[in-house]
Amino acid sequence: MPSPSVAASSVAVPSAPWWKFGHVWLVISGPAIVVVAGFATLWLAIARPDPVVAEDYYRQGIEINKTLEDKASSLAPAMKARNHAATPEQDKPR
């Protein structure tokens, strides 16, 4: 006849269901949060689409460049004087 300690240790103890363990929810919560965030991002992308670029974007860019060139040519003497103001005395042109 087996001893009482051996008989007691061989009896199967029913375990708790998986959802009662906290670490299971910790493992499940990470991917679940990512899935929810993905759907939230999808909803934002569909609900608020990016604005359409202007049809004549190239012409507008050319016009901006022309405006900048005009301003740069009118400021040329000021730019030259400003650059020479920081030049040491011995290096200034004569």
Stockholm file with secondary structure:
# STOCKHOLM 1.0

chainA/1-94         MPSPSVAASSVAVPSAPWWKFGHVWLVISGPAIVVVAGFATLWLAIARPDPVVAEDYYRQGIEINKTLEDKASSLAPAMKARNHAATPEQDKPR
#=GR chainA/1-94 SS CCCHHHHHHTSCCCCCCGGGCHHHHHHHHHHHHHHHHHHHHHHHHHHSCCCCCCTTHHHHHHHHHHHHHHHHHHTHHHHHHHHHHTSCGGGSCC
#=GC SS_cons        CCCHHHHHHTSCCCCCCGGGCHHHHHHHHHHHHHHHHHHHHHHHHHHSCCCCCCTTHHHHHHHHHHHHHHHHHHTHHHHHHHHHHTSCGGGSCC
//
